[in-house]
Amino acid sequence: MMNSYIEKILKDNGVEIVTEEINYWFVRTNAGRYFQRFFYENYIAIGWDEISDIDFIKNNNPDELKKVVENIYPKEREKRPGLITTYLKQFVEKMNINDIILIPSENSNTILFGKITSDVYLYEPTDIERASFKEDNIEILHKRRNVEWLTLPKSKCSLDPYLIGIIHSHNTIVNAKDYKELINRNLYRMYYEDEQLHVTFNIKRKDHIPAYEFSKLIGSIHDYLKYVSEKLDENFDSSALSIKAAVNSPGPVEFITFGIVSMMCLTAIALFVNGGKTKLKLTFGEKINFEYEHEATGIIDNIREYKSMNSKNDLKIKEFEQKLIESKKALQIEGSNDGNLDEN
Protein backbone atom coordinates (compact mmCIF):
# COMPACT_ATOMS: atom_id res chain seq x y z
CA MET A 1 0.00 0.00 0.00
CA MET A 2 2.76 2.47 0.96
CA ASN A 3 4.71 1.69 -2.23
CA SER A 4 1.69 2.47 -4.39
CA TYR A 5 1.17 5.71 -2.43
CA ILE A 6 4.77 6.76 -2.96
CA GLU A 7 4.56 5.83 -6.64
CA LYS A 8 1.48 8.03 -7.07
CA ILE A 9 3.20 11.03 -5.48
CA LEU A 10 6.29 10.57 -7.63
CA LYS A 11 4.29 10.00 -10.81
CA ASP A 12 2.22 13.13 -10.17
CA ASN A 13 5.48 15.08 -10.08
CA GLY A 14 6.96 13.82 -13.32
CA VAL A 15 8.79 10.73 -12.11
CA GLU A 16 8.55 7.75 -14.48
CA ILE A 17 7.57 4.49 -12.75
CA VAL A 18 9.62 1.63 -14.21
CA THR A 19 8.47 -1.92 -13.48
CA GLU A 20 10.36 -5.19 -13.72
CA GLU A 21 7.99 -6.39 -16.45
CA ILE A 22 9.28 -3.80 -18.92
CA ASN A 23 11.80 -5.11 -21.44
CA TYR A 24 14.13 -3.22 -23.76
CA TRP A 25 14.77 -3.83 -27.46
CA PHE A 26 17.08 -2.47 -30.13
CA VAL A 27 15.42 -2.81 -33.55
CA ARG A 28 17.34 -2.06 -36.74
CA THR A 29 15.82 -0.11 -39.62
CA ASN A 30 17.53 -1.79 -42.60
CA ALA A 31 20.46 0.62 -42.68
CA GLY A 32 18.12 3.52 -41.97
CA ARG A 33 15.78 2.87 -44.91
CA TYR A 34 12.75 2.56 -42.64
CA PHE A 35 13.81 5.07 -39.99
CA GLN A 36 11.73 8.02 -41.26
CA ARG A 37 8.65 5.86 -41.81
CA PHE A 38 8.89 4.32 -38.37
CA PHE A 39 9.32 7.77 -36.82
CA TYR A 40 6.63 9.70 -38.65
CA GLU A 41 4.08 6.89 -38.81
CA ASN A 42 4.64 5.69 -35.21
CA TYR A 43 5.35 2.01 -35.68
CA ILE A 44 8.09 -0.60 -35.94
CA ALA A 45 7.99 -3.59 -38.25
CA ILE A 46 9.81 -6.73 -39.27
CA GLY A 47 10.13 -8.50 -42.61
CA TRP A 48 9.97 -12.15 -43.75
CA ASP A 49 6.31 -11.63 -44.54
CA GLU A 50 5.93 -14.95 -46.34
CA ILE A 51 5.52 -16.15 -42.75
CA SER A 52 2.58 -13.99 -41.74
CA ASP A 53 0.45 -16.26 -39.56
CA ILE A 54 0.90 -14.60 -36.17
CA ASP A 55 -0.74 -17.44 -34.24
CA PHE A 56 1.52 -19.95 -35.98
CA ILE A 57 4.62 -18.00 -34.96
CA LYS A 58 3.38 -17.74 -31.38
CA ASN A 59 2.20 -21.31 -30.91
CA ASN A 60 5.01 -23.31 -32.52
CA ASN A 61 8.33 -24.00 -30.87
CA PRO A 62 11.52 -22.57 -32.41
CA ASP A 63 12.54 -25.86 -34.03
CA GLU A 64 9.25 -26.16 -35.92
CA LEU A 65 9.37 -22.53 -36.95
CA LYS A 66 12.97 -22.91 -38.10
CA LYS A 67 11.93 -25.72 -40.48
CA VAL A 68 9.33 -23.43 -42.02
CA VAL A 69 11.93 -20.68 -42.42
CA GLU A 70 14.27 -23.10 -44.18
CA ASN A 71 11.53 -24.25 -46.56
CA ILE A 72 10.30 -20.76 -47.46
CA TYR A 73 13.74 -19.14 -47.56
CA PRO A 74 16.03 -21.89 -48.93
CA LYS A 75 18.84 -19.39 -49.57
CA GLU A 76 19.02 -18.81 -45.81
CA ARG A 77 19.35 -22.52 -45.00
CA GLU A 78 23.13 -22.39 -44.86
CA LYS A 79 23.22 -18.90 -43.37
CA ARG A 80 20.88 -17.84 -40.60
CA PRO A 81 17.55 -19.70 -40.35
CA GLY A 82 18.04 -19.80 -36.58
CA LEU A 83 18.49 -16.03 -36.41
CA ILE A 84 15.39 -15.36 -38.51
CA THR A 85 13.43 -17.70 -36.25
CA THR A 86 14.68 -15.80 -33.19
CA TYR A 87 13.72 -12.43 -34.72
CA LEU A 88 10.21 -13.64 -35.54
CA LYS A 89 9.68 -15.07 -32.04
CA GLN A 90 11.04 -11.92 -30.40
CA PHE A 91 8.90 -9.54 -32.42
CA VAL A 92 5.68 -11.55 -32.28
CA GLU A 93 5.89 -13.37 -28.94
CA LYS A 94 8.46 -11.78 -26.64
CA MET A 95 7.76 -8.07 -27.12
CA ASN A 96 4.97 -6.55 -25.04
CA ILE A 97 3.05 -3.33 -24.68
CA ASN A 98 5.08 -0.74 -22.69
CA ASP A 99 8.42 -2.29 -23.65
CA ILE A 100 11.04 0.29 -24.60
CA ILE A 101 12.31 0.44 -28.18
CA LEU A 102 15.48 1.97 -29.64
CA ILE A 103 15.87 2.38 -33.40
CA PRO A 104 18.89 3.77 -35.31
CA SER A 105 19.02 5.95 -38.39
CA GLU A 106 21.47 5.39 -41.23
CA ASN A 107 24.94 4.62 -39.83
CA SER A 108 23.35 4.88 -36.36
CA ASN A 109 24.00 8.61 -36.43
CA THR A 110 20.84 9.24 -34.41
CA ILE A 111 18.85 7.04 -32.06
CA LEU A 112 15.12 7.22 -31.34
CA PHE A 113 13.56 6.02 -28.07
CA GLY A 114 9.96 4.82 -27.93
CA LYS A 115 7.41 2.69 -26.12
CA ILE A 116 5.34 -0.13 -27.66
CA THR A 117 1.62 0.68 -27.53
CA SER A 118 0.00 -2.25 -29.37
CA ASP A 119 0.10 -5.98 -29.86
CA VAL A 120 1.56 -7.29 -33.10
CA TYR A 121 -0.75 -7.05 -36.12
CA LEU A 122 -0.73 -7.44 -39.90
CA TYR A 123 -1.00 -4.19 -41.78
CA GLU A 124 -2.60 -3.89 -45.19
CA PRO A 125 -1.36 -0.75 -46.97
CA THR A 126 -3.45 1.41 -49.28
CA ASP A 127 -2.69 1.70 -52.98
CA ILE A 128 -1.12 5.08 -52.35
CA GLU A 129 1.16 3.60 -49.69
CA ARG A 130 2.13 0.75 -52.00
CA ALA A 131 3.12 3.27 -54.64
CA SER A 132 5.16 5.21 -52.09
CA PHE A 133 7.09 2.11 -50.99
CA LYS A 134 7.70 1.19 -54.63
CA GLU A 135 9.00 4.67 -55.35
CA ASP A 136 11.40 4.40 -52.41
CA ASN A 137 12.45 0.94 -53.63
CA ILE A 138 11.80 -0.74 -50.28
CA GLU A 139 9.56 -3.62 -49.30
CA ILE A 140 6.33 -3.17 -47.39
CA LEU A 141 6.65 -4.66 -43.91
CA HIS A 142 3.31 -6.09 -42.78
CA LYS A 143 4.08 -7.39 -39.26
CA ARG A 144 3.92 -4.26 -37.12
CA ARG A 145 3.58 -2.86 -33.64
CA ASN A 146 2.52 0.69 -32.87
CA VAL A 147 4.97 2.87 -30.96
CA GLU A 148 4.81 6.14 -29.03
CA TRP A 149 8.10 7.94 -29.55
CA LEU A 150 9.34 9.38 -26.27
CA THR A 151 12.10 11.60 -27.64
CA LEU A 152 13.19 13.39 -30.73
CA PRO A 153 16.03 11.61 -32.53
CA LYS A 154 19.12 11.89 -30.34
CA SER A 155 22.58 12.30 -31.80
CA LYS A 156 24.78 9.29 -31.08
CA CYS A 157 27.49 11.54 -29.65
CA SER A 158 25.01 12.97 -27.12
CA LEU A 159 24.21 9.57 -25.63
CA ASP A 160 25.87 7.82 -22.74
CA PRO A 161 29.11 6.40 -24.20
CA TYR A 162 28.42 3.03 -22.61
CA LEU A 163 25.40 2.62 -24.92
CA ILE A 164 27.68 2.33 -27.93
CA GLY A 165 27.92 -1.44 -27.43
CA ILE A 166 24.26 -2.03 -28.21
CA ILE A 167 24.26 0.52 -31.03
CA HIS A 168 27.07 -1.33 -32.82
CA SER A 169 25.23 -4.66 -32.72
CA HIS A 170 24.43 -5.89 -36.23
CA ASN A 171 21.46 -8.12 -35.36
CA THR A 172 18.01 -7.07 -36.59
CA ILE A 173 16.55 -7.29 -33.07
CA VAL A 174 18.60 -7.26 -29.87
CA ASN A 175 17.31 -7.82 -26.35
CA ALA A 176 18.72 -4.75 -24.58
CA LYS A 177 17.66 -5.62 -21.02
CA ASP A 178 21.30 -5.62 -19.90
CA TYR A 179 21.45 -1.94 -20.89
CA LYS A 180 18.27 -0.91 -19.08
CA GLU A 181 19.97 1.35 -16.52
CA LEU A 182 21.84 3.21 -19.26
CA ILE A 183 18.71 3.46 -21.39
CA ASN A 184 16.60 4.70 -18.49
CA ARG A 185 19.04 7.42 -17.50
CA ASN A 186 19.27 8.58 -21.13
CA LEU A 187 15.48 8.51 -21.43
CA TYR A 188 14.24 9.85 -18.08
CA ARG A 189 15.51 12.67 -15.88
CA MET A 190 13.74 11.01 -12.95
CA TYR A 191 12.52 7.43 -12.58
CA TYR A 192 11.53 5.09 -9.77
CA GLU A 193 12.36 1.39 -9.86
CA ASP A 194 12.65 -1.29 -7.21
CA GLU A 195 11.96 1.18 -4.36
CA GLN A 196 14.75 3.52 -5.48
CA LEU A 197 14.59 6.96 -7.06
CA HIS A 198 17.02 7.71 -9.89
CA VAL A 199 17.70 11.32 -10.87
CA THR A 200 20.03 12.31 -13.71
CA PHE A 201 21.65 15.68 -14.32
CA ASN A 202 23.23 16.18 -17.75
CA ILE A 203 26.44 18.16 -17.51
CA LYS A 204 27.07 20.05 -20.75
CA ARG A 205 30.37 21.70 -19.86
CA LYS A 206 32.79 20.68 -22.60
CA ASP A 207 36.12 21.40 -20.97
CA HIS A 208 37.47 19.80 -17.82
CA ILE A 209 35.08 19.76 -14.87
CA PRO A 210 36.54 21.47 -11.79
CA ALA A 211 36.75 18.94 -8.99
CA TYR A 212 35.55 21.54 -6.51
CA GLU A 213 32.35 22.31 -8.45
CA PHE A 214 31.57 18.64 -8.96
CA SER A 215 32.17 17.82 -5.29
CA LYS A 216 30.07 20.86 -4.29
CA LEU A 217 27.10 19.53 -6.26
CA ILE A 218 27.40 16.11 -4.63
CA GLY A 219 27.96 17.58 -1.18
CA SER A 220 25.06 20.02 -1.44
CA ILE A 221 22.61 17.25 -2.39
CA HIS A 222 23.91 14.93 0.34
CA ASP A 223 23.79 17.64 3.01
CA TYR A 224 20.34 18.79 1.91
CA LEU A 225 18.90 15.27 2.31
CA LYS A 226 20.64 14.90 5.67
CA TYR A 227 19.43 18.28 6.92
CA VAL A 228 15.76 17.74 6.06
CA SER A 229 15.81 14.19 7.46
CA GLU A 230 17.20 15.41 10.76
CA LYS A 231 14.66 18.26 10.92
CA LEU A 232 11.98 15.58 10.62
CA ASP A 233 13.63 13.43 13.29
CA GLU A 234 14.38 10.80 10.67
CA ASN A 235 17.62 8.86 10.69
CA PHE A 236 19.75 9.59 7.64
CA ASP A 237 22.18 6.98 6.39
CA SER A 238 24.84 8.44 4.10
CA SER A 239 24.82 5.21 2.13
CA ALA A 240 21.23 6.04 1.12
CA LEU A 241 22.65 8.34 -1.55
CA SER A 242 24.90 7.01 -4.32
CA ILE A 243 26.01 8.30 -7.71
CA LYS A 244 26.93 6.94 -11.12
CA ALA A 245 28.79 9.13 -13.56
CA ALA A 246 30.37 8.77 -16.98
CA VAL A 247 34.06 9.57 -16.84
CA ASN A 248 33.86 11.84 -19.86
CA SER A 249 32.72 15.44 -19.96
CA PRO A 250 30.06 16.37 -20.91
CA GLY A 251 27.95 13.49 -19.63
CA PRO A 252 25.25 12.31 -17.23
CA VAL A 253 25.52 12.17 -13.45
CA GLU A 254 22.97 9.89 -11.83
CA PHE A 255 21.93 10.16 -8.17
CA ILE A 256 20.18 7.20 -6.56
CA THR A 257 18.41 7.19 -3.21
CA PHE A 258 15.75 5.35 -1.22
CA GLY A 259 13.49 6.13 1.70
CA ILE A 260 10.48 8.39 1.49
CA VAL A 261 12.08 11.58 2.84
CA SER A 262 15.23 11.27 0.75
CA MET A 263 13.19 10.57 -2.38
CA MET A 264 10.97 13.59 -1.82
CA CYS A 265 13.98 15.81 -1.20
CA LEU A 266 15.81 14.55 -4.29
CA THR A 267 12.68 15.08 -6.37
CA ALA A 268 12.53 18.67 -5.11
CA ILE A 269 16.17 19.26 -5.98
CA ALA A 270 15.79 17.71 -9.44
CA LEU A 271 12.79 19.87 -10.24
CA PHE A 272 14.69 22.96 -9.14
CA VAL A 273 17.87 22.16 -11.06
CA ASN A 274 16.06 20.97 -14.20
CA GLY A 275 13.36 23.64 -14.13
CA GLY A 276 9.57 23.44 -14.39
CA LYS A 277 6.58 23.97 -12.14
CA THR A 278 4.87 21.52 -9.84
CA LYS A 279 3.23 21.08 -6.47
CA LEU A 280 3.78 18.19 -4.12
CA LYS A 281 1.96 17.32 -0.92
CA LEU A 282 2.83 14.44 1.35
CA THR A 283 1.18 13.01 4.43
CA PHE A 284 2.83 10.07 6.12
CA GLY A 285 1.35 8.90 9.38
CA GLU A 286 1.60 11.23 12.36
CA LYS A 287 5.25 12.06 12.05
CA ILE A 288 5.89 13.37 8.56
CA ASN A 289 3.48 15.82 7.03
CA PHE A 290 4.97 18.32 4.63
CA GLU A 291 4.20 20.25 1.51
CA TYR A 292 6.37 21.12 -1.44
CA GLU A 293 5.72 24.03 -3.76
CA HIS A 294 8.17 24.58 -6.55
CA GLU A 295 8.75 26.91 -9.43
CA ALA A 296 11.87 27.20 -11.54
CA THR A 297 12.76 30.35 -9.60
CA GLY A 298 13.80 28.45 -6.48
CA ILE A 299 13.26 25.87 -3.80
CA ILE A 300 13.04 28.11 -0.75
CA ASP A 301 9.53 26.73 -0.17
CA ASN A 302 10.27 23.30 -1.55
CA ILE A 303 9.58 21.26 1.56
CA ARG A 304 7.49 22.75 4.31
CA GLU A 305 6.75 20.46 7.24
CA TYR A 306 3.90 22.29 8.86
CA LYS A 307 3.97 20.40 12.14
CA SER A 308 7.60 20.60 13.19
CA MET A 309 9.49 22.11 10.27
CA ASN A 310 8.94 25.31 8.35
CA SER A 311 11.45 25.83 5.54
CA LYS A 312 10.02 29.11 4.27
CA ASN A 313 12.49 31.30 6.14
CA ASP A 314 15.11 28.64 6.80
CA LEU A 315 18.53 30.16 6.08
CA LYS A 316 20.07 26.71 5.72
CA ILE A 317 17.62 25.86 2.92
CA LYS A 318 18.53 29.14 1.21
CA GLU A 319 22.19 28.25 1.52
CA PHE A 320 21.63 24.88 -0.16
CA GLU A 321 19.62 26.58 -2.89
CA GLN A 322 22.40 29.05 -3.62
CA LYS A 323 25.00 26.28 -3.85
CA LEU A 324 22.80 24.41 -6.32
CA ILE A 325 22.40 27.54 -8.43
CA GLU A 326 26.17 27.95 -8.50
CA SER A 327 26.72 24.29 -9.39
CA LYS A 328 24.15 24.41 -12.17
CA LYS A 329 25.88 27.42 -13.70
CA ALA A 330 29.43 26.15 -13.26
CA LEU A 331 28.70 22.66 -14.61
CA GLN A 332 26.26 23.91 -17.27
CA ILE A 333 23.57 21.43 -16.27
CA GLU A 334 21.04 20.96 -19.05
CA GLY A 335 17.39 21.98 -18.57
CA SER A 336 14.57 19.46 -18.43
CA ASN A 337 12.91 20.21 -21.76
CA ASP A 338 15.93 19.73 -24.01
CA GLY A 339 15.44 16.84 -26.40
CA ASN A 340 11.89 15.74 -25.61
CA LEU A 341 8.83 15.88 -27.83
CA ASP A 342 7.42 18.92 -26.05
CA GLU A 343 10.43 20.99 -26.97
CA ASN A 344 9.54 24.43 -28.35
N, C-alpha and C positions, 0 to 999 in steps of 0.2 A: 504493500500500500504506500509506504513512504517513498519507495523508488519511483512509483508512478507519479506521485505528487511532485517530487523533485524534477522529474522529466518534464512535467507540464510547465513548471516555472521556467525551466531552461528553454524549452521550445518556444514559449511565449516571448522570450527575449532573444530570439534569433539563433539559438543553439541547435544544431542538427543532432537528432537522436539516431545513433548508428547501432543496429542490432546484429547479433551474431549470424542471423539468417542471411544477411546480405552478402552476396558474392561479387567478385570483381573480374572483369573480362577486358582483354585487349583484342579488338577485332580489326583486321586489316581491311583496306579499301581498294584492293587491287592496284597497288602503286599509286593511290590517290585518285583513280578514275571515278570512283563512286563517292568521294569525300563530299563534294558540293551537294550532290543529290541527297545523301544521308543527312547532311546538315540542314538544308533548306526544306526538306520534305519530312524531317523528323522520324526517321526510321533507320534500322540497320537490316542487312539482308545477307544471305549466303547462297551460293550457286548450287551446282549439281542437281538441277531441277528435273532431270529425268527420274530422280527419286523424289517424288512430291507427295507421297502418302504419309502425312504426319503421324497418324496412328501406327502405321507400320514401323516407322523409325522409332517411335516411343516404345512399342511393345515387343520388339525383337531384340535379342541380345546382340552384342557387337559382332560375334562370329557369324551369325546369320546375315546381319546387315553387310558385313564385309564381303560375303559371297555375292550378294546382289550388286555391290559396287564393282566387283571384279567382272561380273557378267555384262553390266551396262557400260562400264568404262574399261574395256580390255587393254587399252594403252597404259592404264595405270596399274595393271596387275603386277608388273615388275618394279613399280616405283613406290606408290604410296597409298594403296587401298586402305591400309590401317589408319593412316592419317585422315583420309576423307571420312572414314567411318567415325572417327573421334570427333571431327568437326560437326558432322551431322547430329551426333548424339548430344554434343555440348549445346549446339544452337537450339535444338528442338526440345531436348529433355532436361538438360542441366540448368540452363538459364531460367531465371524467374523474374517476375515483376519486382521492381525496386532494386534489382542488381545494378551495379555501377558499370558503365561502359566507357572505354577509351578508344578513340579511332584516330589514326594518323592521316595527314595529308600526303601529297607526293614528297618522297624523300624524308618523310616524318618531320618536316620543317615545323609544322604546327600540330597540336594535339587538342582534341575536343573531348570534354567530359560530359557524360549524360547518364540518365537513369531509365531503365526499361519500364514501360508503362502498359504493355499488353502481352498476352500470350502469343505464341507463334501462330501465324496464319498464312494462307496462300493468297497472294494479291494478283488480281487480274487487271492489267493496265488498259487504258482507253486507247483508241486508235491514234489519238494525238500523242499520247505517251510513247506508244510503240514507234511512231515516226521519229520522236525526239531521241530515243535510245539508238535507233538505226543511224540517225544523223551523227551521233556521237561515237558510233562504231563500238558500242559496248552492249553486252547481253542484258536482257531484263532478268532481274533476280526476283523470283516469286515468293520464296520463303522469307518472311519478314517478321520483325517485331517493332512496334512503335517505341520511340524514345523521346524523352524530354531532355533537351540539352541544358545543362546546368551552368555552362560558361560559354563565353565566346572562345573561338580558337586561340589557344595559348602557344606562344612561341616556344620551341623546344629549349632554347637557351634560358628561358625564364622559369623553367621547371626545376624542381629539386634534382640535383645531379645524379642522385642515386636511383632515379626513375629511368635512366638511360638504358639500363639492362633490359627492361621489358620492352622499351621502344625499339631496340635493335633486334628483337626476336623476329624471325622470318615466318613463323607459323601463322596460318590464317586466323585462328582463334587461340588465345592463350589464357589459361586460368591465372589471373593476377592476384589471387588471394594473399600470396606471400608479400605483396607490395601494398597491402591495404593501408598501413599506417602512413606510408609516403603519399599514397593517393589521397587519403582523407585530409592530410595537412596541406596538400596542394589545392584541394577542392573546397574545404571549409575553414573559415577563420576560427570557428568555435564548434566543437562537437563533443558529444557525451557518449561514452561506450564503456560497458563493463564497470559501472559505478565510478568512472573517472572523467573529469572534464579536461579536454585538450584545447588549448588556445594557441594560435600561431600568429606571430608578428613577422611581417616580411620586411627585412632590412634592405633598403635600396642603395645605401651608400656604396659607391663603386671602389673607392680607395680603401686602404687599410682601416679596420675598425679600431679606434682607441680602446685599449683594455679597460681604462677607467670608465668610459661611457657604457661599455657593455656590462661591466660589473655593477655599475650604478643602476642600470635597468633591472638586473636580476635582484640586486639587494633591495631596491625600492619595492618590488613586488613581494618578495619574501617578508620584508618588515611590515608591509601593509597588511598582509594576511595575519601575521603574528599579532599585530597591534589590535586589529578588530576582534580577533579570537579572544584575546585577553580581556578586552573591554566587555565581552559577553560572558566572561568567566568560563570560556571553553579552553581546554588544553590544546596547544598547538605543537605539533610534531614537525620539526624542520624537514624530516624526510617526506612529509606530505606534499612537498613541492619539488618537482624535478624538471629538468630541461633536456631537450634534444636540439642540436643545432648542426647545420651543415658547416663544414670547415671553410667553405669559400665565402667570399663577400662580393656582391650581395647574396642574400639567401634567407631561408626561413629559420626562425627560432621558435620552438614549440615548448610551451609550459604545460605541465600535467599536474593535476592535483585531485584530491578526493576529500570527502567530508563536506557537509552541507554549507558550513560557514565559509570555508576556503573556496568552494565552488562559486558561491554567490559573490564573494569579493573579487575573484579572478574574472568573473563575468563583468562586473562593474568596471574593472580596470580595462578589460578588452574593449568594451563599448566606448570608454573614454579615449583610449589610444587610437582605435580604428575609426571613431566618429559615429554619428547617428543619434537617433532619439529613441528613448524607450522609457517605460516605467516598470518597476518590479516591486512586488509586495510579497512578503514572506511571513507566515505565522508557523511556528514550530513549538507546539506544546506550551508550557507556561514560561519557559526560560528565554527562548529566542523569539523575538517579535519585532522585525524591523522592516523599514521601507527603503526603497531605492528609487530615486528620481534622477534621471540622467539626460543631459543634452551634450552635444559636442563641445560646448563651452567649458565644461569642467565636471569634476566629481566631488565638489565640496559637499553636496547633499546626497552623495551616492548611496550611503547606507546609514539610515537613521533608526536606531533602536529606541523606540519611544517608551520603553519602560526603564531601562537603565543606561542607555547610551544615546547621546544626541550629538551627531557629527556635524551639525550645521555650522557651528562656530568653533569647531575643534581645530586648533592650530596645527596639530600633528597631521591631521588629514590634509590640510592645506599644504603642508610641507611635502607630503608624499605626492600630491598632485603636481606641485612645481617640479619635482624631480622627474616625474614622468613626462611632463612637457619638455623638459630639457633633453631627456633621453630620446624622445620622439624626433626632436629637431636634429640632434647630433647624429643619430643613426639613420635618419631619413626613413622612418617607418611608414610603409605604404598605407593609404586609407582603405576603408572597407569596401568601397564601391568599384575599385579598379579591377577590371577584368570580368565582371559578371554581366548577366544579360540585362540588368537594369541600368547599366552604365549610360550616362547622358553625354 
